[in-house]
Amino acid sequence: MKAVAMAHSAIYETVEKILENEKGGRLLDVPAGHGALAVKLKNLGFEVYCCDLYPELFSLDEFEIKGGNLDGKLPYDDEFFDKVICIEGLEHIENPANAIREFARILKKTGDLIVSVPNIMNIEERLKWLFSGYTSHFKPLSKYALDEIRESIKEGYAGMDEVALHVNPIGYSEVRFLLEKSGFEVEKTYLDKPKKNSLLFLPIVWTIRLAGRFSSANKRKSRWTDELNSNEVLLGGNTLIFKAKLVSR
């Protein structure tokens, strides 16, 4: 049976590019969904394990699949994995800090983590927040909105609100803080694919970057100003992808 992708293909393609020259090893894909990413990761030479809050969604027999909640303790021993991949996960849970601590626990020392979040800090989303008070990925979850969402997922995902709901608008600064707090060092950030509309906002982008240059070098460093105004974040696509290495516990 073919596994249905639960994230945009550009995200999976970016993950493949990040890992294409990496040596194999034990790798955890969480949340694994139907298993579409797991197939790609296996083809890269990794020993792939899969975990999801709803393991019944998983549609492939050639992988181990376990039930696990990113808001709780994952069902794996300490220092078991060489790599952990978490795509389309943190924004769906109540406690991303817990998930990142768990990733640190189950990774070997110097293990790698790749994690994605919706990019709420690109220029288009910043302007949407300014004018509406919310971003495209994190609209208010009123009773009426919840009823519409639940109606739309009743075929295939009934009772699985977590699959559809974005409940935690976590951006670059929050993700990096949590990663560093748990002993990770961010090696690089990636976008899924450029947003063509971002070119329309270049005058505003230049103004933001110019304003940032009026801050001292120390202030820019302490506030991650240059990172927040980078192409990956400010001109980035819908998704921001972090590659981090566990350097301490």
BALOBA-1460 file (C-alpha; in Angstrom, 3 decimals):
// residues 249
<rec num="1" residu="m" x="0.000" y="0.000" z="0.000"/>
<rec num="2" residu="k" x="1.267" y="3.474" z="-0.862"/>
<rec num="3" residu="a" x="1.680" y="5.817" z="2.102"/>
<rec num="4" residu="v" x="-0.083" y="9.174" z="1.774"/>
<rec num="5" residu="a" x="2.105" y="12.219" z="2.467"/>
<rec num="6" residu="m" x="0.839" y="14.400" z="5.323"/>
<rec num="7" residu="a" x="3.237" y="17.282" z="4.644"/>
<rec num="8" residu="h" x="4.102" y="19.263" z="1.534"/>
<rec num="9" residu="s" x="6.479" y="17.455" z="-0.809"/>
<rec num="10" residu="a" x="8.943" y="20.376" z="-0.631"/>
<rec num="11" residu="i" x="9.480" y="19.683" z="3.082"/>
<rec num="12" residu="y" x="10.313" y="16.037" z="2.437"/>
<rec num="13" residu="e" x="12.615" y="17.031" z="-0.433"/>
<rec num="14" residu="t" x="14.481" y="19.441" z="1.848"/>
<rec num="15" residu="v" x="14.922" y="16.744" z="4.493"/>
<rec num="16" residu="e" x="16.263" y="14.380" z="1.838"/>
<rec num="17" residu="k" x="18.794" y="16.978" z="0.697"/>
<rec num="18" residu="i" x="19.933" y="17.576" z="4.278"/>
<rec num="19" residu="l" x="20.522" y="13.864" z="4.809"/>
<rec num="20" residu="e" x="21.669" y="12.689" z="1.379"/>
<rec num="21" residu="n" x="25.360" y="12.716" z="2.300"/>
<rec num="22" residu="e" x="24.910" y="11.500" z="5.891"/>
<rec num="23" residu="k" x="25.925" y="8.001" z="6.897"/>
<rec num="24" residu="g" x="23.220" y="5.564" z="7.956"/>
<rec num="25" residu="g" x="22.202" y="4.626" z="11.471"/>
<rec num="26" residu="r" x="19.151" y="4.325" z="13.664"/>
<rec num="27" residu="l" x="16.655" y="7.040" z="12.808"/>
<rec num="28" residu="l" x="13.295" y="7.877" z="14.379"/>
<rec num="29" residu="d" x="10.521" y="9.428" z="12.289"/>
<rec num="30" residu="v" x="7.977" y="11.024" z="14.637"/>
<rec num="31" residu="p" x="5.144" y="11.730" z="13.998"/>
<rec num="32" residu="a" x="5.241" y="9.215" z="11.183"/>
<rec num="33" residu="g" x="1.709" y="9.618" z="9.821"/>
<rec num="34" residu="h" x="1.053" y="7.141" z="7.036"/>
<rec num="35" residu="g" x="4.766" y="6.498" z="6.477"/>
<rec num="36" residu="a" x="5.540" y="8.541" z="3.333"/>
<rec num="37" residu="l" x="8.667" y="10.133" z="4.785"/>
<rec num="38" residu="a" x="9.836" y="6.844" z="6.305"/>
<rec num="39" residu="v" x="10.093" y="5.326" z="2.821"/>
<rec num="40" residu="k" x="12.305" y="8.178" z="1.628"/>
<rec num="41" residu="l" x="14.510" y="7.920" z="4.701"/>
<rec num="42" residu="k" x="14.920" y="4.169" z="4.278"/>
<rec num="43" residu="n" x="15.945" y="4.718" z="0.656"/>
<rec num="44" residu="l" x="18.740" y="6.971" z="1.950"/>
<rec num="45" residu="g" x="20.162" y="4.013" z="3.871"/>
<rec num="46" residu="f" x="18.850" y="4.587" z="7.401"/>
<rec num="47" residu="e" x="17.452" y="2.006" z="9.812"/>
<rec num="48" residu="v" x="14.086" y="3.706" z="10.243"/>
<rec num="49" residu="y" x="11.825" y="3.421" z="13.288"/>
<rec num="50" residu="c" x="8.420" y="5.089" z="13.309"/>
<rec num="51" residu="c" x="6.233" y="6.510" z="16.060"/>
<rec num="52" residu="d" x="2.901" y="8.334" z="16.074"/>
<rec num="53" residu="l" x="0.107" y="9.307" z="18.423"/>
<rec num="54" residu="y" x="-2.183" y="7.354" z="16.095"/>
<rec num="55" residu="p" x="-0.174" y="4.323" z="14.911"/>
<rec num="56" residu="e" x="-3.322" y="2.933" z="13.308"/>
<rec num="57" residu="l" x="-2.821" y="5.476" z="10.515"/>
<rec num="58" residu="f" x="0.466" y="3.862" z="9.505"/>
<rec num="59" residu="s" x="0.065" y="1.909" z="6.270"/>
<rec num="60" residu="l" x="3.391" y="0.112" z="5.746"/>
<rec num="61" residu="d" x="4.385" y="-3.329" z="6.990"/>
<rec num="62" residu="e" x="8.157" y="-3.091" z="6.541"/>
<rec num="63" residu="f" x="8.694" y="-0.633" z="9.413"/>
<rec num="64" residu="e" x="8.336" y="-0.843" z="13.177"/>
<rec num="65" residu="i" x="5.574" y="1.509" z="14.321"/>
<rec num="66" residu="k" x="4.900" y="2.366" z="17.955"/>
<rec num="67" residu="g" x="2.306" y="4.537" z="19.607"/>
<rec num="68" residu="g" x="3.832" y="7.575" z="21.296"/>
<rec num="69" residu="n" x="2.782" y="11.013" z="22.494"/>
<rec num="70" residu="l" x="5.146" y="13.960" z="21.989"/>
<rec num="71" residu="d" x="3.563" y="15.524" z="25.069"/>
<rec num="72" residu="g" x="4.668" y="12.517" z="27.132"/>
<rec num="73" residu="k" x="7.528" y="10.017" z="27.264"/>
<rec num="74" residu="l" x="8.444" y="8.353" z="23.998"/>
<rec num="75" residu="p" x="8.663" y="4.519" z="24.071"/>
<rec num="76" residu="y" x="12.424" y="4.268" z="23.489"/>
<rec num="77" residu="d" x="15.519" y="3.815" z="25.633"/>
<rec num="78" residu="d" x="17.989" y="6.578" z="26.385"/>
<rec num="79" residu="e" x="20.608" y="7.256" z="23.690"/>
<rec num="80" residu="f" x="19.046" y="4.789" z="21.257"/>
<rec num="81" residu="f" x="19.003" y="6.826" z="18.034"/>
<rec num="82" residu="d" x="21.588" y="8.462" z="15.800"/>
<rec num="83" residu="k" x="19.019" y="10.818" z="14.320"/>
<rec num="84" residu="v" x="15.490" y="12.010" z="15.049"/>
<rec num="85" residu="i" x="13.236" y="13.605" z="12.432"/>
<rec num="86" residu="c" x="10.167" y="15.527" z="13.573"/>
<rec num="87" residu="i" x="8.196" y="16.992" z="10.672"/>
<rec num="88" residu="e" x="4.765" y="18.547" z="11.244"/>
<rec num="89" residu="g" x="4.867" y="17.790" z="14.958"/>
<rec num="90" residu="l" x="5.652" y="20.625" z="17.384"/>
<rec num="91" residu="e" x="2.835" y="22.915" z="16.243"/>
<rec num="92" residu="h" x="0.265" y="20.200" z="16.946"/>
<rec num="93" residu="i" x="1.122" y="19.612" z="20.612"/>
<rec num="94" residu="e" x="0.717" y="21.448" z="23.906"/>
<rec num="95" residu="n" x="4.299" y="21.106" z="25.135"/>
<rec num="96" residu="p" x="7.066" y="21.399" z="22.511"/>
<rec num="97" residu="a" x="9.631" y="21.750" z="25.311"/>
<rec num="98" residu="n" x="8.816" y="18.233" z="26.479"/>
<rec num="99" residu="a" x="9.190" y="16.848" z="22.963"/>
<rec num="100" residu="i" x="12.610" y="18.426" z="22.488"/>
<rec num="101" residu="r" x="13.774" y="17.124" z="25.883"/>
<rec num="102" residu="e" x="12.641" y="13.668" z="24.805"/>
<rec num="103" residu="f" x="14.558" y="13.964" z="21.540"/>
<rec num="104" residu="a" x="17.673" y="14.810" z="23.544"/>
<rec num="105" residu="r" x="17.078" y="11.837" z="25.841"/>
<rec num="106" residu="i" x="16.727" y="9.235" z="23.093"/>
<rec num="107" residu="l" x="19.549" y="10.599" z="20.907"/>
<rec num="108" residu="k" x="23.137" y="9.482" z="21.209"/>
<rec num="109" residu="k" x="25.700" y="12.144" z="22.059"/>
<rec num="110" residu="t" x="26.428" y="14.184" z="18.908"/>
<rec num="111" residu="g" x="23.202" y="12.802" z="17.406"/>
<rec num="112" residu="d" x="21.260" y="14.923" z="14.928"/>
<rec num="113" residu="l" x="17.771" y="16.369" z="15.123"/>
<rec num="114" residu="i" x="15.783" y="17.729" z="12.187"/>
<rec num="115" residu="v" x="12.601" y="19.497" z="13.212"/>
<rec num="116" residu="s" x="10.129" y="21.663" z="11.330"/>
<rec num="117" residu="v" x="7.636" y="24.350" z="12.336"/>
<rec num="118" residu="p" x="5.375" y="26.639" z="10.305"/>
<rec num="119" residu="n" x="7.276" y="29.830" z="9.521"/>
<rec num="120" residu="i" x="5.286" y="32.471" z="11.382"/>
<rec num="121" residu="m" x="8.128" y="34.994" z="11.033"/>
<rec num="122" residu="n" x="8.326" y="35.473" z="7.258"/>
<rec num="123" residu="i" x="7.349" y="38.917" z="6.006"/>
<rec num="124" residu="e" x="3.926" y="37.871" z="4.759"/>
<rec num="125" residu="e" x="2.989" y="36.276" z="8.074"/>
<rec num="126" residu="r" x="4.315" y="39.267" z="10.051"/>
<rec num="127" residu="l" x="2.018" y="41.550" z="8.075"/>
<rec num="128" residu="k" x="-0.937" y="39.190" z="8.460"/>
<rec num="129" residu="w" x="-0.352" y="39.230" z="12.228"/>
<rec num="130" residu="l" x="-0.225" y="43.029" z="12.187"/>
<rec num="131" residu="f" x="-3.551" y="43.413" z="10.402"/>
<rec num="132" residu="s" x="-5.521" y="40.423" z="11.727"/>
<rec num="133" residu="g" x="-3.885" y="39.394" z="15.015"/>
<rec num="134" residu="y" x="-3.128" y="35.866" z="13.781"/>
<rec num="135" residu="t" x="-1.119" y="34.107" z="11.079"/>
<rec num="136" residu="s" x="-2.184" y="31.797" z="8.264"/>
<rec num="137" residu="h" x="-1.089" y="28.666" z="10.131"/>
<rec num="138" residu="f" x="-2.564" y="29.609" z="13.514"/>
<rec num="139" residu="k" x="-6.063" y="30.952" z="13.066"/>
<rec num="140" residu="p" x="-8.337" y="31.322" z="16.129"/>
<rec num="141" residu="l" x="-9.832" y="27.972" z="17.138"/>
<rec num="142" residu="s" x="-13.326" y="29.169" z="17.965"/>
<rec num="143" residu="k" x="-16.140" y="26.691" z="18.478"/>
<rec num="144" residu="y" x="-17.329" y="27.399" z="14.946"/>
<rec num="145" residu="a" x="-13.857" y="26.880" z="13.483"/>
<rec num="146" residu="l" x="-13.451" y="23.620" z="15.405"/>
<rec num="147" residu="d" x="-16.801" y="22.360" z="14.119"/>
<rec num="148" residu="e" x="-15.718" y="23.105" z="10.536"/>
<rec num="149" residu="i" x="-12.346" y="21.402" z="10.997"/>
<rec num="150" residu="r" x="-13.884" y="18.317" z="12.577"/>
<rec num="151" residu="e" x="-16.417" y="18.098" z="9.784"/>
<rec num="152" residu="s" x="-13.627" y="18.284" z="7.204"/>
<rec num="153" residu="i" x="-11.632" y="15.425" z="8.800"/>
<rec num="154" residu="k" x="-14.491" y="13.112" z="9.690"/>
<rec num="155" residu="e" x="-13.597" y="10.889" z="6.736"/>
<rec num="156" residu="g" x="-10.372" y="9.190" z="7.768"/>
<rec num="157" residu="y" x="-9.387" y="11.201" z="10.850"/>
<rec num="158" residu="a" x="-12.521" y="11.306" z="12.984"/>
<rec num="159" residu="g" x="-11.653" y="11.860" z="16.636"/>
<rec num="160" residu="m" x="-8.054" y="12.720" z="15.766"/>
<rec num="161" residu="d" x="-8.130" y="16.476" z="16.335"/>
<rec num="162" residu="e" x="-4.353" y="16.609" z="16.809"/>
<rec num="163" residu="v" x="-3.834" y="15.665" z="13.162"/>
<rec num="164" residu="a" x="-5.540" y="18.829" z="11.928"/>
<rec num="165" residu="l" x="-5.155" y="21.414" z="14.688"/>
<rec num="166" residu="h" x="-2.242" y="23.843" z="14.925"/>
<rec num="167" residu="v" x="-2.335" y="24.772" z="18.596"/>
<rec num="168" residu="n" x="1.166" y="26.106" z="19.290"/>
<rec num="169" residu="p" x="2.478" y="29.062" z="17.238"/>
<rec num="170" residu="i" x="6.145" y="28.404" z="17.855"/>
<rec num="171" residu="g" x="8.630" y="30.455" z="15.825"/>
<rec num="172" residu="y" x="12.381" y="30.670" z="15.251"/>
<rec num="173" residu="s" x="13.295" y="32.224" z="18.602"/>
<rec num="174" residu="e" x="11.239" y="29.806" z="20.684"/>
<rec num="175" residu="v" x="12.488" y="26.728" z="18.828"/>
<rec num="176" residu="r" x="16.124" y="27.805" z="19.086"/>
<rec num="177" residu="f" x="15.773" y="28.599" z="22.798"/>
<rec num="178" residu="l" x="14.264" y="25.174" z="23.512"/>
<rec num="179" residu="l" x="16.889" y="23.410" z="21.424"/>
<rec num="180" residu="e" x="19.779" y="25.125" z="23.169"/>
<rec num="181" residu="k" x="18.172" y="24.599" z="26.574"/>
<rec num="182" residu="s" x="18.113" y="20.849" z="25.906"/>
<rec num="183" residu="g" x="21.745" y="20.711" z="24.795"/>
<rec num="184" residu="f" x="21.384" y="21.138" z="21.043"/>
<rec num="185" residu="e" x="23.384" y="23.450" z="18.829"/>
<rec num="186" residu="v" x="21.614" y="24.742" z="15.715"/>
<rec num="187" residu="e" x="23.796" y="23.982" z="12.703"/>
<rec num="188" residu="k" x="21.607" y="25.454" z="9.988"/>
<rec num="189" residu="t" x="18.065" y="26.511" z="9.160"/>
<rec num="190" residu="y" x="16.334" y="25.761" z="5.876"/>
<rec num="191" residu="l" x="13.139" y="26.788" z="4.124"/>
<rec num="192" residu="d" x="10.871" y="24.351" z="2.332"/>
<rec num="193" residu="k" x="10.617" y="26.454" z="-0.832"/>
<rec num="194" residu="p" x="10.657" y="30.207" z="-1.560"/>
<rec num="195" residu="k" x="7.389" y="32.118" z="-1.535"/>
<rec num="196" residu="k" x="6.965" y="34.060" z="-4.764"/>
<rec num="197" residu="n" x="4.759" y="36.619" z="-3.010"/>
<rec num="198" residu="s" x="7.677" y="37.577" z="-0.768"/>
<rec num="199" residu="l" x="9.266" y="39.503" z="-3.636"/>
<rec num="200" residu="l" x="6.375" y="41.956" z="-3.463"/>
<rec num="201" residu="f" x="7.440" y="42.861" z="0.065"/>
<rec num="202" residu="l" x="11.122" y="43.508" z="-0.664"/>
<rec num="203" residu="p" x="10.924" y="47.245" z="0.156"/>
<rec num="204" residu="i" x="9.572" y="46.376" z="3.617"/>
<rec num="205" residu="v" x="12.193" y="43.649" z="4.040"/>
<rec num="206" residu="w" x="14.979" y="46.085" z="3.203"/>
<rec num="207" residu="t" x="13.531" y="48.571" z="5.692"/>
<rec num="208" residu="i" x="13.425" y="45.922" z="8.440"/>
<rec num="209" residu="r" x="17.004" y="44.909" z="7.738"/>
<rec num="210" residu="l" x="18.166" y="48.520" z="7.659"/>
<rec num="211" residu="a" x="16.484" y="49.191" z="11.008"/>
<rec num="212" residu="g" x="18.256" y="46.156" z="12.444"/>
<rec num="213" residu="r" x="21.608" y="47.574" z="11.368"/>
<rec num="214" residu="f" x="21.104" y="50.550" z="13.679"/>
<rec num="215" residu="s" x="21.411" y="48.192" z="16.645"/>
<rec num="216" residu="s" x="24.846" y="47.443" z="18.061"/>
<rec num="217" residu="a" x="26.602" y="44.226" z="17.071"/>
<rec num="218" residu="n" x="26.186" y="42.915" z="20.625"/>
<rec num="219" residu="k" x="22.452" y="43.615" z="20.612"/>
<rec num="220" residu="r" x="21.992" y="42.003" z="17.210"/>
<rec num="221" residu="k" x="23.841" y="38.931" z="18.469"/>
<rec num="222" residu="s" x="21.901" y="38.688" z="21.722"/>
<rec num="223" residu="r" x="18.511" y="39.195" z="20.011"/>
<rec num="224" residu="w" x="19.283" y="36.952" z="16.987"/>
<rec num="225" residu="t" x="18.444" y="39.938" z="14.804"/>
<rec num="226" residu="d" x="20.443" y="38.786" z="11.796"/>
<rec num="227" residu="e" x="18.966" y="35.281" z="12.002"/>
<rec num="228" residu="l" x="15.395" y="36.588" z="12.279"/>
<rec num="229" residu="n" x="16.017" y="38.807" z="9.244"/>
<rec num="230" residu="s" x="17.731" y="36.073" z="7.198"/>
<rec num="231" residu="n" x="16.416" y="34.853" z="3.860"/>
<rec num="232" residu="e" x="15.369" y="31.546" z="5.437"/>
<rec num="233" residu="v" x="13.201" y="33.279" z="8.039"/>
<rec num="234" residu="l" x="12.160" y="36.701" z="6.747"/>
<rec num="235" residu="l" x="11.884" y="35.718" z="3.074"/>
<rec num="236" residu="g" x="11.285" y="32.038" z="3.783"/>
<rec num="237" residu="g" x="8.508" y="29.740" z="2.734"/>
<rec num="238" residu="n" x="5.660" y="28.234" z="4.705"/>
<rec num="239" residu="t" x="7.923" y="25.973" z="6.761"/>
<rec num="240" residu="l" x="11.138" y="26.510" z="8.692"/>
<rec num="241" residu="i" x="13.380" y="23.472" z="9.136"/>
<rec num="242" residu="f" x="16.143" y="23.237" z="11.768"/>
<rec num="243" residu="k" x="19.119" y="20.888" z="11.750"/>
<rec num="244" residu="a" x="20.646" y="20.664" z="15.218"/>
<rec num="245" residu="k" x="23.287" y="18.512" z="16.895"/>
<rec num="246" residu="l" x="23.189" y="17.293" z="20.485"/>
<rec num="247" residu="v" x="26.368" y="18.643" z="22.079"/>
<rec num="248" residu="s" x="25.592" y="18.347" z="25.796"/>
<rec num="249" residu="r" x="23.096" y="16.872" z="28.251"/>
